[in-house]
Amino acid sequence: MAPPRAGILTAPKIRKITKRMIASWERSGRVMEGRPRRRGYHGGSFRRKDRPLVYAHRGSSLERPENSCAAFELAAAQGADGIECDVRRCASGELVVCHDETLERLAGVPVAVRDLPLAALQRLEILEDRFPGVGARIPTLAEAIEAGGEALIWNLELKVDRHVEAEPLAHQAVKEIARLRLADRVLVSSFHPQALLSLRVAAPTIPTAWLWERKAGLGRVWDDLWGRLCASAALHPQAEAVTAAQVERWHDRGMAVNPWTVDDPEELDRLRACGVDGVITNVPALALARFT
């Protein structure tokens, strides 16, 4: 699905959610509960002084099947600071970790994840052609968290393929974050503004990040608007959109900056010199070696 553009701003649901969120801020005088409205870089949980944080994109996804428990276990063993993974709902209602809307690329089955219950999903072996013998399957979010361990930051990307899915997914994510006790080590991102706005209204203390691709012209304007409305803690631009001057401006707004998806050693060096706070990469071991 292409990231939403101007049209969604006029949707009644977006207008209603945005109005409620802004009214809440005005009553409290805060950007989000517990954080005073102010300019300036807040740093905090999503920053370290000596180097950028390394987020393993779908786990260590060049060496293990993406978004699998094996990929999360390896990323943790390699020393990644966090995991970036994709979260969506299946037909039986559980939150599962899967990037694609359908299972065709992963398992050769042209069926949407939303249309299969968990039991059927977990009978499918994913990316068997690239990783024979691994036996990877689509995990629930709870299984993914258990595989990665207790030390990692979890960047949960909410995957929305239909606008109607955004609010239910956000509300379920809030419940699961509470159940799994992730509140102090989670960052929720999305390309879909309604998902993040719904989450911010339901749980203002959960940090959020706006995620976008590099664009020119009006596309940049819309992404700036959505970033200001949807992000409470971080911005996740495509790496090509990052410059030192832009990072400084984002820091002035109090945002951490975590570009994606960065596997090239020279690009890792460039982004570190720009002052980014983290990188999202398929090769966490390489990134860590480069930053050490």
FIGU-989566 format. One record per residue (C-alpha): x, y, z; residue in three letters. Coordinates in steps of 0.2 Angstrom, whole numbers, plus 5000, padded with zeros to 4 digits. Layout:
N
px: X py: Y pz: Z resn: ALA
...
END
This chain:
292
px: 5000 py: 5000 pz: 5000 resn: MET
px: 5006 py: 5017 pz: 4996 resn: ALA
px: 5008 py: 5029 pz: 5011 resn: PRO
px: 4992 py: 5040 pz: 5013 resn: PRO
px: 4993 py: 5057 pz: 5006 resn: ARG
px: 4982 py: 5073 pz: 5007 resn: ALA
px: 4965 py: 5064 pz: 5004 resn: GLY
px: 4965 py: 5055 pz: 5021 resn: ILE
px: 4966 py: 5072 pz: 5030 resn: LEU
px: 4948 py: 5076 pz: 5025 resn: THR
px: 4942 py: 5059 pz: 5031 resn: ALA
px: 4930 py: 5061 pz: 5045 resn: PRO
px: 4939 py: 5048 pz: 5056 resn: LYS
px: 4956 py: 5057 pz: 5054 resn: ILE
px: 4947 py: 5074 pz: 5058 resn: ARG
px: 4939 py: 5067 pz: 5073 resn: LYS
px: 4954 py: 5059 pz: 5080 resn: ILE
px: 4966 py: 5074 pz: 5077 resn: THR
px: 4953 py: 5086 pz: 5085 resn: LYS
px: 4952 py: 5075 pz: 5101 resn: ARG
px: 4971 py: 5074 pz: 5102 resn: MET
px: 4974 py: 5092 pz: 5100 resn: ILE
px: 4961 py: 5096 pz: 5113 resn: ALA
px: 4969 py: 5084 pz: 5125 resn: SER
px: 4986 py: 5093 pz: 5122 resn: TRP
px: 4978 py: 5110 pz: 5125 resn: GLU
px: 4970 py: 5105 pz: 5141 resn: ARG
px: 4986 py: 5098 pz: 5148 resn: SER
px: 4998 py: 5110 pz: 5140 resn: GLY
px: 5009 py: 5095 pz: 5135 resn: ARG
px: 5015 py: 5087 pz: 5119 resn: VAL
px: 5010 py: 5070 pz: 5127 resn: MET
px: 5007 py: 5065 pz: 5144 resn: GLU
px: 5022 py: 5066 pz: 5155 resn: GLY
px: 5032 py: 5077 pz: 5143 resn: ARG
px: 5031 py: 5096 pz: 5143 resn: PRO
px: 5029 py: 5106 pz: 5127 resn: ARG
px: 5046 py: 5113 pz: 5123 resn: ARG
px: 5058 py: 5114 pz: 5109 resn: ARG
px: 5075 py: 5106 pz: 5110 resn: GLY
px: 5082 py: 5088 pz: 5108 resn: TYR
px: 5075 py: 5077 pz: 5122 resn: HIS
px: 5087 py: 5062 pz: 5119 resn: GLY
px: 5081 py: 5049 pz: 5131 resn: GLY
px: 5078 py: 5031 pz: 5128 resn: SER
px: 5081 py: 5032 pz: 5110 resn: PHE
px: 5099 py: 5039 pz: 5110 resn: ARG
px: 5116 py: 5035 pz: 5117 resn: ARG
px: 5131 py: 5046 pz: 5117 resn: LYS
px: 5144 py: 5035 pz: 5110 resn: ASP
px: 5136 py: 5029 pz: 5094 resn: ARG
px: 5119 py: 5028 pz: 5085 resn: PRO
px: 5108 py: 5014 pz: 5091 resn: LEU
px: 5107 py: 4999 pz: 5079 resn: VAL
px: 5089 py: 4992 pz: 5075 resn: TYR
px: 5089 py: 4976 pz: 5066 resn: ALA
px: 5077 py: 4977 pz: 5052 resn: HIS
px: 5065 py: 4962 pz: 5053 resn: ARG
px: 5078 py: 4955 pz: 5064 resn: GLY
px: 5095 py: 4950 pz: 5056 resn: SER
px: 5086 py: 4947 pz: 5040 resn: SER
px: 5100 py: 4944 pz: 5028 resn: LEU
px: 5106 py: 4929 pz: 5038 resn: GLU
px: 5089 py: 4922 pz: 5044 resn: ARG
px: 5071 py: 4923 pz: 5037 resn: PRO
px: 5064 py: 4940 pz: 5040 resn: GLU
px: 5053 py: 4943 pz: 5055 resn: ASN
px: 5056 py: 4926 pz: 5062 resn: SER
px: 5061 py: 4921 pz: 5079 resn: CYS
px: 5077 py: 4915 pz: 5072 resn: ALA
px: 5081 py: 4932 pz: 5065 resn: ALA
px: 5077 py: 4940 pz: 5081 resn: PHE
px: 5087 py: 4928 pz: 5091 resn: GLU
px: 5102 py: 4931 pz: 5080 resn: LEU
px: 5100 py: 4950 pz: 5081 resn: ALA
px: 5100 py: 4949 pz: 5100 resn: ALA
px: 5116 py: 4938 pz: 5100 resn: ALA
px: 5125 py: 4950 pz: 5088 resn: GLN
px: 5122 py: 4964 pz: 5100 resn: GLY
px: 5108 py: 4974 pz: 5091 resn: ALA
px: 5101 py: 4988 pz: 5102 resn: ASP
px: 5083 py: 4985 pz: 5095 resn: GLY
px: 5072 py: 4976 pz: 5083 resn: ILE
px: 5061 py: 4984 pz: 5070 resn: GLU
px: 5047 py: 4972 pz: 5065 resn: CYS
px: 5030 py: 4973 pz: 5056 resn: ASP
px: 5014 py: 4970 pz: 5066 resn: VAL
px: 4997 py: 4966 pz: 5058 resn: ARG
px: 4981 py: 4956 pz: 5063 resn: ARG
px: 4977 py: 4939 pz: 5057 resn: CYS
px: 4959 py: 4932 pz: 5055 resn: ALA
px: 4958 py: 4925 pz: 5072 resn: SER
px: 4963 py: 4942 pz: 5080 resn: GLY
px: 4980 py: 4939 pz: 5086 resn: GLU
px: 4994 py: 4952 pz: 5082 resn: LEU
px: 5007 py: 4943 pz: 5071 resn: VAL
px: 5024 py: 4949 pz: 5064 resn: VAL
px: 5024 py: 4949 pz: 5045 resn: CYS
px: 5028 py: 4963 pz: 5033 resn: HIS
px: 5018 py: 4958 pz: 5017 resn: ASP
px: 4999 py: 4960 pz: 5015 resn: GLU
px: 4999 py: 4943 pz: 5007 resn: THR
px: 5009 py: 4927 pz: 5009 resn: LEU
px: 5014 py: 4924 pz: 4991 resn: GLU
px: 5032 py: 4930 pz: 4993 resn: ARG
px: 5035 py: 4922 pz: 5009 resn: LEU
px: 5026 py: 4906 pz: 5007 resn: ALA
px: 5020 py: 4904 pz: 4989 resn: GLY
px: 5002 py: 4906 pz: 4995 resn: VAL
px: 4992 py: 4921 pz: 4987 resn: PRO
px: 4981 py: 4924 pz: 5003 resn: VAL
px: 4980 py: 4939 pz: 5014 resn: ALA
px: 4987 py: 4937 pz: 5032 resn: VAL
px: 4970 py: 4945 pz: 5038 resn: ARG
px: 4961 py: 4931 pz: 5030 resn: ASP
px: 4970 py: 4916 pz: 5039 resn: LEU
px: 4968 py: 4912 pz: 5057 resn: PRO
px: 4984 py: 4910 pz: 5067 resn: LEU
px: 4984 py: 4891 pz: 5067 resn: ALA
px: 4984 py: 4891 pz: 5048 resn: ALA
px: 4997 py: 4904 pz: 5047 resn: LEU
px: 5009 py: 4895 pz: 5058 resn: GLN
px: 5008 py: 4879 pz: 5048 resn: ARG
px: 5016 py: 4888 pz: 5034 resn: LEU
px: 5035 py: 4888 pz: 5032 resn: GLU
px: 5042 py: 4905 pz: 5026 resn: ILE
px: 5056 py: 4909 pz: 5014 resn: LEU
px: 5061 py: 4890 pz: 5013 resn: GLU
px: 5069 py: 4893 pz: 4996 resn: ASP
px: 5082 py: 4905 pz: 5003 resn: ARG
px: 5084 py: 4897 pz: 5020 resn: PHE
px: 5082 py: 4878 pz: 5018 resn: PRO
px: 5080 py: 4869 pz: 5034 resn: GLY
px: 5077 py: 4883 pz: 5046 resn: VAL
px: 5059 py: 4880 pz: 5047 resn: GLY
px: 5054 py: 4898 pz: 5051 resn: ALA
px: 5036 py: 4902 pz: 5053 resn: ARG
px: 5026 py: 4918 pz: 5056 resn: ILE
px: 5027 py: 4922 pz: 5075 resn: PRO
px: 5014 py: 4931 pz: 5086 resn: THR
px: 5021 py: 4947 pz: 5093 resn: LEU
px: 5022 py: 4939 pz: 5110 resn: ALA
px: 5033 py: 4925 pz: 5103 resn: GLU
px: 5044 py: 4938 pz: 5094 resn: ALA
px: 5047 py: 4947 pz: 5110 resn: ILE
px: 5051 py: 4931 pz: 5119 resn: GLU
px: 5064 py: 4926 pz: 5106 resn: ALA
px: 5072 py: 4943 pz: 5106 resn: GLY
px: 5074 py: 4944 pz: 5125 resn: GLY
px: 5071 py: 4957 pz: 5138 resn: GLU
px: 5086 py: 4969 pz: 5134 resn: ALA
px: 5080 py: 4975 pz: 5116 resn: LEU
px: 5070 py: 4991 pz: 5111 resn: ILE
px: 5056 py: 4986 pz: 5100 resn: TRP
px: 5051 py: 4997 pz: 5085 resn: ASN
px: 5034 py: 4990 pz: 5081 resn: LEU
px: 5028 py: 4996 pz: 5063 resn: GLU
px: 5009 py: 4995 pz: 5062 resn: LEU
px: 5005 py: 4988 pz: 5045 resn: LYS
px: 4989 py: 4995 pz: 5037 resn: VAL
px: 4983 py: 4990 pz: 5020 resn: ASP
px: 4965 py: 4996 pz: 5022 resn: ARG
px: 4960 py: 5012 pz: 5031 resn: HIS
px: 4947 py: 5003 pz: 5041 resn: VAL
px: 4961 py: 4992 pz: 5049 resn: GLU
px: 4970 py: 5007 pz: 5057 resn: ALA
px: 4961 py: 5011 pz: 5072 resn: GLU
px: 4957 py: 4992 pz: 5078 resn: PRO
px: 4976 py: 4988 pz: 5075 resn: LEU
px: 4981 py: 5003 pz: 5085 resn: ALA
px: 4970 py: 4999 pz: 5100 resn: HIS
px: 4975 py: 4981 pz: 5100 resn: GLN
px: 4993 py: 4986 pz: 5100 resn: ALA
px: 4990 py: 4997 pz: 5115 resn: VAL
px: 4983 py: 4982 pz: 5124 resn: LYS
px: 4997 py: 4970 pz: 5119 resn: GLU
px: 5011 py: 4982 pz: 5124 resn: ILE
px: 5003 py: 4983 pz: 5141 resn: ALA
px: 5001 py: 4965 pz: 5142 resn: ARG
px: 5019 py: 4961 pz: 5137 resn: LEU
px: 5025 py: 4975 pz: 5148 resn: ARG
px: 5034 py: 4984 pz: 5134 resn: LEU
px: 5030 py: 5002 pz: 5139 resn: ALA
px: 5048 py: 5006 pz: 5144 resn: ASP
px: 5056 py: 4999 pz: 5128 resn: ARG
px: 5044 py: 5001 pz: 5113 resn: VAL
px: 5043 py: 5014 pz: 5099 resn: LEU
px: 5028 py: 5012 pz: 5088 resn: VAL
px: 5029 py: 5018 pz: 5070 resn: SER
px: 5019 py: 5018 pz: 5054 resn: SER
px: 5017 py: 5025 pz: 5037 resn: PHE
px: 4998 py: 5027 pz: 5041 resn: HIS
px: 4993 py: 5043 pz: 5051 resn: PRO
px: 4977 py: 5036 pz: 5057 resn: GLN
px: 4985 py: 5021 pz: 5065 resn: ALA
px: 4997 py: 5033 pz: 5075 resn: LEU
px: 4984 py: 5046 pz: 5079 resn: LEU
px: 4973 py: 5032 pz: 5086 resn: SER
px: 4987 py: 5026 pz: 5096 resn: LEU
px: 4991 py: 5043 pz: 5103 resn: ARG
px: 4974 py: 5046 pz: 5108 resn: VAL
px: 4972 py: 5029 pz: 5117 resn: ALA
px: 4989 py: 5029 pz: 5125 resn: ALA
px: 4998 py: 5046 pz: 5125 resn: PRO
px: 5013 py: 5039 pz: 5134 resn: THR
px: 5018 py: 5027 pz: 5121 resn: ILE
px: 5032 py: 5034 pz: 5110 resn: PRO
px: 5027 py: 5036 pz: 5092 resn: THR
px: 5037 py: 5038 pz: 5076 resn: ALA
px: 5032 py: 5044 pz: 5059 resn: TRP
px: 5039 py: 5033 pz: 5045 resn: LEU
px: 5041 py: 5040 pz: 5027 resn: TRP
px: 5049 py: 5038 pz: 5010 resn: GLU
px: 5059 py: 5051 pz: 5002 resn: ARG
px: 5049 py: 5063 pz: 4991 resn: LYS
px: 5049 py: 5079 pz: 4982 resn: ALA
px: 5037 py: 5094 pz: 4981 resn: GLY
px: 5020 py: 5092 pz: 4989 resn: LEU
px: 5025 py: 5075 pz: 4996 resn: GLY
px: 5038 py: 5082 pz: 5007 resn: ARG
px: 5025 py: 5095 pz: 5014 resn: VAL
px: 5013 py: 5081 pz: 5018 resn: TRP
px: 5026 py: 5071 pz: 5027 resn: ASP
px: 5031 py: 5086 pz: 5037 resn: ASP
px: 5013 py: 5088 pz: 5042 resn: LEU
px: 5010 py: 5070 pz: 5047 resn: TRP
px: 5027 py: 5070 pz: 5056 resn: GLY
px: 5021 py: 5085 pz: 5067 resn: ARG
px: 5004 py: 5077 pz: 5070 resn: LEU
px: 5009 py: 5059 pz: 5072 resn: CYS
px: 5026 py: 5058 pz: 5080 resn: ALA
px: 5029 py: 5060 pz: 5099 resn: SER
px: 5047 py: 5054 pz: 5100 resn: ALA
px: 5055 py: 5050 pz: 5083 resn: ALA
px: 5056 py: 5052 pz: 5064 resn: LEU
px: 5060 py: 5038 pz: 5053 resn: HIS
px: 5065 py: 5045 pz: 5036 resn: PRO
px: 5071 py: 5035 pz: 5021 resn: GLN
px: 5090 py: 5036 pz: 5023 resn: ALA
px: 5092 py: 5046 pz: 5006 resn: GLU
px: 5082 py: 5060 pz: 5014 resn: ALA
px: 5094 py: 5063 pz: 5028 resn: VAL
px: 5106 py: 5078 pz: 5029 resn: THR
px: 5116 py: 5085 pz: 5044 resn: ALA
px: 5105 py: 5101 pz: 5042 resn: ALA
px: 5089 py: 5092 pz: 5042 resn: GLN
px: 5094 py: 5081 pz: 5057 resn: VAL
px: 5098 py: 5097 pz: 5067 resn: GLU
px: 5080 py: 5104 pz: 5062 resn: ARG
px: 5072 py: 5088 pz: 5068 resn: TRP
px: 5082 py: 5088 pz: 5084 resn: HIS
px: 5076 py: 5106 pz: 5087 resn: ASP
px: 5059 py: 5099 pz: 5087 resn: ARG
px: 5063 py: 5086 pz: 5100 resn: GLY
px: 5063 py: 5071 pz: 5088 resn: MET
px: 5076 py: 5057 pz: 5088 resn: ALA
px: 5080 py: 5052 pz: 5070 resn: VAL
px: 5082 py: 5034 pz: 5064 resn: ASN
px: 5084 py: 5032 pz: 5045 resn: PRO
px: 5080 py: 5016 pz: 5036 resn: TRP
px: 5086 py: 5004 pz: 5028 resn: THR
px: 5105 py: 5006 pz: 5029 resn: VAL
px: 5116 py: 4992 pz: 5024 resn: ASP
px: 5130 py: 5001 pz: 5015 resn: ASP
px: 5146 py: 5004 pz: 5026 resn: PRO
px: 5149 py: 5021 pz: 5018 resn: GLU
px: 5131 py: 5026 pz: 5021 resn: GLU
px: 5132 py: 5021 pz: 5039 resn: LEU
px: 5147 py: 5032 pz: 5041 resn: ASP
px: 5138 py: 5047 pz: 5032 resn: ARG
px: 5123 py: 5045 pz: 5043 resn: LEU
px: 5133 py: 5044 pz: 5059 resn: ARG
px: 5142 py: 5060 pz: 5054 resn: ALA
px: 5125 py: 5068 pz: 5051 resn: CYS
px: 5121 py: 5065 pz: 5069 resn: GLY
px: 5107 py: 5052 pz: 5068 resn: VAL
px: 5101 py: 5043 pz: 5084 resn: ASP
px: 5099 py: 5026 pz: 5076 resn: GLY
px: 5099 py: 5016 pz: 5060 resn: VAL
px: 5088 py: 5003 pz: 5054 resn: ILE
px: 5098 py: 4989 pz: 5045 resn: THR
px: 5097 py: 4972 pz: 5039 resn: ASN
px: 5115 py: 4969 pz: 5044 resn: VAL
px: 5116 py: 4974 pz: 5063 resn: PRO
px: 5133 py: 4965 pz: 5065 resn: ALA
px: 5140 py: 4976 pz: 5051 resn: LEU
px: 5133 py: 4992 pz: 5058 resn: ALA
px: 5139 py: 4988 pz: 5075 resn: LEU
px: 5157 py: 4984 pz: 5069 resn: ALA
px: 5156 py: 5001 pz: 5059 resn: ARG
px: 5151 py: 5011 pz: 5074 resn: PHE
px: 5163 py: 5003 pz: 5086 resn: THR
END
